[in-house]
């Protein structure tokens, strides 16, 4: 049997030169000796597996080095052979391919988060050095899936199949290996849910038995329409795979009977021009289904896939999906990177030659910057599995972004500095919110300001993991800087108030007491509330006694200004009283949170009356430097008369207030009570609006709600 397999492999490598074939024979002999005492679960000699992997690789005309590596891929892991022996026998290139495969195989890709993250990184990093590594690994997985039935342990079969669907099938898709992707999915589906697969296949067979010539009949009708227009082309027709049909039923929550487009046809032409011509003929003869046309010729997918897609109500009144490809496009669609890569220097993948591989290198950079496993998994999965949209810069350059991207994603894709300074966006020449979802074909212009910086809100609606990572990184750094600035102010202010000096000698003493080496780390701990200025003073001067003093009293002299600090970063506006800029305020130090800002008349402050050491004299920055809007809430009792609400909203608008929300709490025949959220600059701005509202005759009463 082994001899027959070897002869079969030799016949499949007829496209190689004689010298290259000798390398293959040498690798077969070497692998056969290495695995001579090993048996597969199927009962076959182990050498059958690497030979089958090599045969799969010949189906995409892979080069001799890659096929040899496929034959040797398990020798390091499963035998006593060392990597040095491989290098000495086969040279550095084959040795590096085998080493890359061993790095992947050495670790089982567990489905739990931690292991998935660690090993998925290894999988991608190994393949990034030479794309052939991932293709050999895919071929290895494909043969293992073909023989998975020989594994007796059902849980192990399901685990391997889930891993195939989670990792290997999407990678095959991303590399454009459509045939491999389809087979991997079907074999995994068969192992995970055989009953569902059988049910779908039975339904398809039943439909086929009722109308067994339907594919040929539709193909004939389509061909006739094209021949009448002097188009000579090939048309393939098929029923969609059981796995894709099952996914539609599951994800769209519909029954089998509700599936309409289970048939797909492919029209293969000689040129791109003929693709568009065929599309026009089909649309003239059959009703086009709106929203189902996609042009991947003018905007190819990131893996190089090009085609036209449409869905029509075709012959026999059947809804059918049709793809239009040239022969060259079809090669790339079926075999992806294998159809057109450059092997002369496979380790240096040039962007101008292989633009479709950029996603892989972006992914590696992103994963290397991930702080933890959860972030790593999120970053890697989003980039590999998401679809893309295509948008334009103001100059007309085309950019590819993940689906659900916003102007924030667009800005950062141009440059991180553009993202950081972004203040607004024009989409198709109209100003739109930064959280607007971009659509295919949108043209985006980013408006920037040197004074601007990212908002923490951006992370919520950014679709690109790279952008989310950059925003988190920015705020981690900014938060620490603000804690340091705030902590230094707090320490100096408290020591000064108690007539102690903070100098280099004092700082050295403090750091020694707390076993801290860095001034900034000390200030950061104080700013974050993990350490109070009172505790520091008490530690270095034990004779200091603050407890016997009178309770906290607000002082206007030398308060700590919230200058250069951002609400929600180093300090937080308390929800119980919702302080506005301009209100008289006080700070409460809270461990692990930092400083909470309250209005001086807030009821919550009574709970801190026994802890005066936690109170801080603070004040807003100077009014000229206040630019951010804050939300404030007012309760209005309004006469139930026509136009009364309109008068209230008009007065707010005339006083430059922006209504963010209105809520009716009580409705009566003679009056109604409403809560209005208004964006204002500061407390004085709110007072002006409240005063203006009280002059409206329809307003019975009005008050500001705190909290």
Secondary structure, DSSP 8 states (H G I E B T S, - for coil): -HHHHHHHHHHHTTTS-HHHHHHHHHHHHHHHHHTTT-B-TTSSBTHHHHHHHHHHHHTTT--HHHHHHHHHTTHHHHSS--HHHHHHHH-HHHHHHHHHHHHHHTS---SSHHHHHHHHHHHHHHHHH-HHHHHHHHHHHHHHHHTGGG---HHHHHHHHHHIIIIIHHHHHHTT-HHHHHHHHHHHHHHH-HHHHHHHHHHHHHHHHHTTTHHHHHHHHHHHHHHTTT---EEEEEE--HHHHHHHHHHTT--GGG----EEEEEEESSHHHHHHHHHHHHHHSEE-TT--EETTTS--TTS---EEEEEE-GGG-EEEEEEEEHHHHHHHHHGGGGT---TTTTS--TTT-GGGHHHHHHHHHHHT--SHHHHHHHHHHHHH--EEEEEETT--EEEEETT-BHHHHHHHH-HHHHHTEEEEEETTEEE-TT-B--TT-EEEEEE-TT----TTHHHH---HHHHHHHHHHHHHHHHHHHHHHHHHHHHHHHHHTT----HHHHHHHHHHHT---HHHHHHHHHHTSS-HHHHHHHH-TT---TTS-------TT-EE-TT--BTTTEEE-TTT---TTS-EEEEEETTTEEEEEETT-GGGGGGTT-GGGEE-EE---GGG----EEEEEEEEEE--TTHHHHHHHHHHHTT-EEEEEEEEEE-SSEEEEEEEEEESSHHHHHHHHHHHHTSTTEEEEEEE--
